[in-house]
């Protein structure tokens, strides 16, 4: 009986009574199904049943990977301070403003308080906690060093998200400026050029070739701009669906992006950093190297590194040293393989891999700053040519008319 009481959870419910009136309340029970059955016995038709502390709707902000990183860091810090796990969950949940994140924390807490291990409770929410995260937590629970592993996980998540933010920073600026350039050019062609065209018709003289070219583009855009937008949207949608369904197309895209000038170099260094960071974290957690490489392949984020990591795993499983397997792949820079060699010989592989990750993360940061500095004058030049060219084309007939007078 005491065991049943321990498993009893408070559920909030909404439903309709026998008269069809909406009603709600809370009831204790061991599962939503039993609570619904009890409510039906009372003449209530339940429409929604949830654990207390969880939300019916999908209100609140979306849970981001950075939210999970912050959650991991706070949990690690509190456990290191000696706070019991359940209490650490409660403190963590109280300090969160996002209702969805609060519900997620409470959901995991309820799983742990119900007798599940932390790793098992996390595995029930795979959309937020991947296999790598759960496996590391499980290693920490089995070794009795959960707080240490949580600290490593927190560092791993923070570094990974910082790296992703740097990549996004490299992409956002040029894309935003290109979009602005397209919008400004479109407005000039649709709204401004036709006004000049009406003026030019009153001249009765032949227009310069450049002006005729711009007027022709303007007439085409005025007539077809809606269809052009529709076609671009349909093309973008078709490509996204094709990428979603076709693995070969996704693989081709992954290989192609690494060959893009400047951008490809940044993505390559980011992938090397991700490889080293993931392997350092898993290996330091006591995961055997072959199993750790499995996790690294899953977190690669690019098919080129995924395939290379699987080849390295096969070589290592036959007894080959990691440094030689990495060299044989032909994908990793000499600096990374040299550091791995030192780590294997000194018995500090995780530390050397961590240094490799930090080095290439800094390289990505510097490359992003350099790309931004390079793009600014280039984009301003493109904008100047576009807008300036349109202005010159519109005023050229006026200048010629002035010379004729």
C-alpha positions in Angstrom: 0.0 0.0 0.0 2.8 2.3 0.9 4.4 1.4 -2.5 1.2 2.4 -4.3 1.1 5.7 -2.5 4.7 6.4 -3.3 3.9 6.0 -7.0 0.7 8.2 -6.9 1.0 11.4 -8.9 -1.3 14.4 -9.0 -3.0 14.9 -12.4 -4.9 18.0 -13.6 -7.8 17.2 -15.8 -10.4 19.0 -18.0 -13.7 17.5 -19.2 -17.5 17.7 -19.4 -20.1 16.6 -16.8 -23.4 14.8 -17.6 -25.0 18.1 -18.5 -22.3 18.9 -21.0 -20.8 21.7 -19.0 -17.0 22.1 -19.0 -15.3 21.3 -15.7 -11.8 20.8 -14.4 -10.0 19.7 -11.3 -7.1 17.5 -10.0 -7.0 13.9 -9.0 -4.3 11.6 -7.6 -3.5 8.4 -9.5 -0.7 6.2 -10.9 -1.4 6.8 -14.6 -3.5 9.0 -16.9 -5.5 5.9 -18.0 -6.6 5.1 -14.4 -7.4 8.8 -13.7 -9.7 8.8 -16.8 -11.4 5.6 -15.7 -12.0 7.1 -12.3 -13.5 10.3 -13.7 -15.8 8.3 -16.0 -17.1 6.4 -12.9 -18.0 9.9 -11.5 -19.9 10.8 -14.7 -17.2 13.1 -16.1 -16.0 12.7 -19.7 -12.3 13.7 -19.6 -10.9 15.5 -22.6 -7.4 16.3 -21.2 -5.4 14.7 -18.4 -1.8 15.7 -17.5 0.6 15.5 -14.7 0.6 18.6 -12.4 3.3 21.0 -13.6 3.0 20.1 -17.3 1.2 22.2 -19.9 -1.8 21.2 -21.9 -0.9 23.4 -24.8 2.2 24.2 -26.6 2.5 27.7 -25.2 5.9 29.2 -24.4 9.1 29.5 -26.4 10.6 26.5 -28.2 13.3 24.7 -26.2 16.6 25.3 -27.9 19.9 23.4 -27.6 21.3 26.3 -25.6 18.5 25.8 -23.0 19.6 22.2 -22.7 23.2 23.4 -22.3 22.2 25.8 -19.5 20.2 23.1 -17.8 23.2 20.7 -17.9 25.5 23.4 -16.4 23.1 24.3 -13.6 22.5 20.6 -12.8 26.3 19.9 -12.7 27.0 22.9 -10.5 24.3 22.0 -8.0 25.3 18.4 -7.8 28.9 19.4 -7.3 27.7 21.6 -4.4 26.1 18.5 -2.8 22.5 19.3 -3.7 20.4 16.1 -4.0 19.3 15.3 -7.6 15.6 15.7 -7.1 16.1 19.0 -5.3 18.5 20.1 -8.0 15.7 19.5 -10.6 13.2 21.6 -8.5 15.6 24.5 -8.1 16.4 24.4 -11.8 12.7 24.4 -12.7 12.0 27.3 -10.4 14.6 29.4 -12.1 13.4 28.8 -15.7 11.1 31.3 -17.4 10.2 29.2 -20.4 7.1 27.1 -19.5 8.1 24.4 -22.0 11.5 24.0 -20.4 10.0 24.0 -17.0 7.7 21.2 -18.0 10.6 19.2 -19.5 12.6 19.5 -16.3 9.5 18.4 -14.2 8.9 15.5 -16.6 12.5 14.2 -16.1 12.2 14.8 -12.3 9.0 12.8 -12.2 10.7 10.0 -14.0 13.6 9.9 -11.6 11.4 10.2 -8.5 9.3 7.3 -9.9 12.3 5.0 -9.7 14.0 5.4 -13.2 17.6 6.2 -13.6 18.5 9.7 -14.9 19.6 8.2 -18.2 16.4 6.3 -18.7 14.3 9.4 -17.8 16.3 11.5 -20.3 15.8 8.8 -23.0 12.1 9.3 -22.9 12.7 12.8 -24.4 15.0 12.0 -27.4 14.0 15.2 -29.2 16.0 17.1 -26.5 18.5 14.5 -25.2 20.4 12.5 -27.9 22.1 9.1 -27.6 25.4 10.8 -26.8 24.0 12.8 -24.0 22.1 9.8 -22.4 25.1 7.5 -22.8 27.4 9.9 -21.0 24.9 10.3 -18.2 24.6 6.5 -17.9 28.4 6.2 -17.7 28.4 8.8 -14.9 25.7 6.9 -13.0 27.5 3.6 -13.3 30.9 4.9 -12.3 29.5 7.0 -9.4 30.9 10.2 -10.9 27.6 11.7 -12.3 28.4 15.3 -11.3 31.8 15.1 -13.1 30.2 13.7 -16.3 27.4 16.3 -16.1 30.1 19.0 -15.9 31.8 17.5 -19.0 28.4 17.3 -20.8 27.7 20.9 -20.0 31.1 22.1 -21.3 30.5 20.0 -24.5 27.1 21.4 -25.1 28.2 25.0 -24.5 31.2 24.7 -26.8 29.1 23.0 -29.5 26.4 25.7 -29.4 29.0 28.5 -29.4 30.5 26.9 -32.5 27.1 26.6 -34.2 26.5 30.3 -33.4 29.8 31.3 -35.0 28.8 29.4 -38.2 25.4 31.1 -38.3 27.1 34.5 -37.8 29.2 33.8 -40.9 26.1 33.0 -42.9 23.5 35.5 -41.7 25.3 38.8 -42.6 25.8 38.2 -46.3 22.4 36.6 -46.7 20.7 39.5 -44.9 22.5 42.1 -47.1 21.7 40.2 -50.3 18.0 40.1 -49.4 18.0 43.8 -48.8 19.7 44.4 -52.1 17.1 42.3 -53.9 14.2 44.1 -52.2 15.7 47.6 -52.9 16.4 46.7 -56.6 12.9 45.3 -56.9 11.3 48.5 -55.6 13.4 50.6 -57.9 12.5 48.5 -60.9 8.7 48.3 -60.1 8.0 51.7 -58.7 10.8 54.2 -59.7 11.8 53.2 -63.2 8.2 53.3 -64.7 8.0 57.0 -63.5 11.1 57.8 -65.6 9.8 55.8 -68.5 6.7 58.0 -68.7 9.0 61.0 -68.9 11.2 59.5 -71.5 8.2 58.8 -73.8 7.5 62.5 -74.0 11.1 63.2 -75.3 10.3 61.5 -78.6 14.0 60.6 -79.0 15.7 57.2 -79.0 16.9 56.2 -75.6 20.5 55.1 -74.9 21.0 51.3 -75.1 21.8 51.0 -71.4 18.5 52.8 -70.5 16.5 50.6 -72.9 18.1 47.5 -71.2 17.0 48.7 -67.7 13.5 49.7 -68.9 13.2 46.2 -70.5 14.1 44.5 -67.2 11.7 46.8 -65.4 8.8 45.9 -67.7 9.6 42.2 -67.3 9.7 42.4 -63.5 6.4 44.4 -63.4 4.7 41.7 -65.4 6.3 38.6 -63.9 7.4 39.5 -60.4 4.6 37.5 -58.7 5.3 34.4 -60.8 9.0 34.7 -60.2 8.4 34.8 -56.4 6.0 31.9 -56.7 8.6 29.9 -58.7 11.4 30.7 -56.3 9.2 29.6 -53.3 8.2 26.4 -55.1 11.8 25.7 -56.0 12.9 26.2 -52.4 10.2 24.0 -51.1 10.9 21.3 -53.6 14.6 21.3 -52.8 14.0 21.2 -49.0 11.6 18.2 -49.5 14.1 16.5 -51.8 16.9 16.9 -49.2 14.6 15.6 -46.5 13.7 12.4 -48.5 16.9 11.7 -50.4 20.0 10.6 -48.5 22.2 10.7 -51.6 21.1 14.3 -52.2 22.0 15.3 -48.6 25.3 13.5 -49.0 26.1 15.4 -52.2 25.1 18.7 -50.5 27.5 17.9 -47.5 30.4 17.2 -49.9 29.6 20.4 -51.9 29.5 22.8 -49.0 33.0 21.8 -48.0 34.3 23.0 -51.4 32.8 26.5 -51.3 35.6 29.1 -51.1 36.1 30.6 -47.6 32.7 29.2 -46.3 33.9 25.6 -46.9 37.1 26.2 -44.9 35.1 27.5 -42.0 32.8 24.4 -42.1 35.8 22.1 -42.4 37.4 23.6 -39.3 34.2 23.5 -37.4 33.8 19.7 -38.3 37.3 19.0 -37.0 36.6 20.9 -33.8 33.3 18.9 -33.4 35.1 15.6 -34.0 37.8 16.4 -31.4 35.4 17.8 -28.8 33.0 14.9 -29.0 35.8 12.3 -28.9 37.5 14.1 -26.0 34.2 14.2 -24.0 33.3 10.5 -24.6 36.8 9.1 -24.1 37.3 11.1 -20.9 34.0 9.6 -19.6 35.6 6.2 -19.7 33.9 5.1 -22.9 36.1 2.6 -24.9 37.6 4.3 -28.0 35.7 2.2 -30.5 32.4 2.9 -28.8 33.4 6.6 -28.5 34.0 6.8 -32.2 30.4 5.5 -32.8 29.2 8.6 -30.8 31.5 10.8 -32.8 30.2 9.5 -36.1 26.6 10.2 -34.9 27.5 13.8 -34.0 29.6 14.5 -37.1 27.0 16.7 -38.8 28.6 16.1 -42.3 28.6 12.8 -44.3 32.3 13.3 -45.2 33.3 13.2 -41.5 30.7 10.5 -40.8 32.3 8.2 -43.4 35.8 9.0 -42.3 35.0 8.4 -38.6 33.5 5.0 -39.5 36.6 4.1 -41.4 38.8 5.2 -38.5 36.6 3.1 -36.1 37.1 0.0 -38.3 40.9 0.6 -38.3 41.1 1.1 -34.6 39.0 -2.0 -33.9 41.7 -4.0 -35.7 44.3 -2.7 -33.3 45.6 0.3 -35.3 46.5 3.4 -33.3 44.1 6.4 -33.7 46.8 8.7 -35.1 47.5 6.3 -38.0 43.8 5.7 -38.7 43.3 9.5 -38.8 46.3 10.0 -41.2 45.0 7.2 -43.4 41.6 8.9 -43.8 43.4 11.8 -45.5 40.8 14.2 -44.0 42.4 15.6 -40.8 45.0 18.4 -40.7 48.6 17.5 -39.7 48.3 19.5 -36.5 45.3 17.4 -35.3 47.0 14.1 -36.0 50.3 15.3 -34.4 48.4 16.3 -31.2 46.6 12.9 -31.2 50.0 11.2 -31.5 51.3 13.0 -28.5 48.2 12.2 -26.5 48.4 8.5 -27.3 52.1 8.3 -26.4 51.7 10.3 -23.2 48.4 8.7 -22.1 46.6 12.0 -22.1 44.5 11.6 -25.3 41.4 13.3 -24.0 43.5 16.4 -23.0 45.2 16.6 -26.4 41.8 16.2 -28.2 40.4 19.0 -26.0 43.3 21.2 -27.0 42.7 20.4 -30.7 39.0 21.3 -30.3 39.8 24.6 -28.6 42.4 25.5 -31.3 40.0 24.9 -34.2 37.1 26.6 -32.5 39.3 29.6 -32.2 40.3 29.2 -35.9 36.6 29.2 -36.8 36.0 32.4 -34.7 38.9 34.2 -36.4 37.8 33.0 -39.9 34.2 34.2 -39.2 35.6 37.7 -38.2 37.8 37.7 -41.3 34.9 36.7 -43.5 32.7 39.5 -42.1 35.5 42.1 -42.7 36.0 40.8 -46.3 32.3 40.7 -47.1 31.5 44.3 -45.9 33.4 46.2 -48.7 32.4 43.5 -51.3 28.7 43.8 -50.5 28.9 47.6 -50.4 30.5 47.5 -53.9 27.7 45.2 -55.2 25.0 47.4 -53.8 26.7 50.5 -55.2 26.9 48.9 -58.7 23.2 47.8 -58.6 21.7 51.0 -57.3 24.2 53.3 -59.0 23.7 51.5 -62.3 19.9 52.0 -62.1 20.4 55.7 -61.3 22.8 56.3 -64.1 20.5 54.5 -66.6 17.6 56.7 -65.6 19.5 60.0 -65.8 21.5 59.2 -69.0 18.7 60.4 -71.4 18.3 63.6 -69.4 22.1 64.3 -69.7 21.9 63.7 -73.4 18.9 65.9 -73.7 20.8 68.7 -71.9 23.8 68.3 -74.3 21.4 68.5 -77.3 19.9 71.7 -76.0 
